[in-house]
Amino acid sequence: MLFLFSDLLSRAFDSWVLPLLGFFLLPWTTLAYAAMWASSTNGVTGFEWFIVVLAFLVDVGAFAGGGRRRRETA
């Protein structure tokens, strides 16, 4: 919904390609980066990077958990 009804992603990213890829590949990371960009006046800095990395770990964990689950049921 945020992608369609807000300009948050367009403020954080210069083109439409990265948010589109991020939406499908790393959705939490893309959202966290855009939110941290919007909350700061000079880009993503300091503790904000911790939030982005945490979102990245959530995305990677979702991929790893899904793969493990597929192997267990097969």
Residue pairs with C-beta under 8 A, 6 or more apart in sequence:
2 8
2 9
2 31
3 9
3 19
3 23
8 34
8 35
8 38
9 19
9 30
9 34
10 16
10 19
11 34
11 37
11 38
12 19
12 33
12 34
12 37
12 38
13 19
13 34
18 30
19 30
19 34
22 29
22 30
22 33
23 30
25 59
26 55
26 56
26 59
27 59
28 55
28 56
28 58
28 59
29 52
29 55
29 56
29 59
31 55
32 51
32 52
32 54
32 55
32 56
33 44
33 52
33 55
35 51
36 44
36 48
36 49
36 51
36 52
37 43
37 44
39 48
40 48
44 52
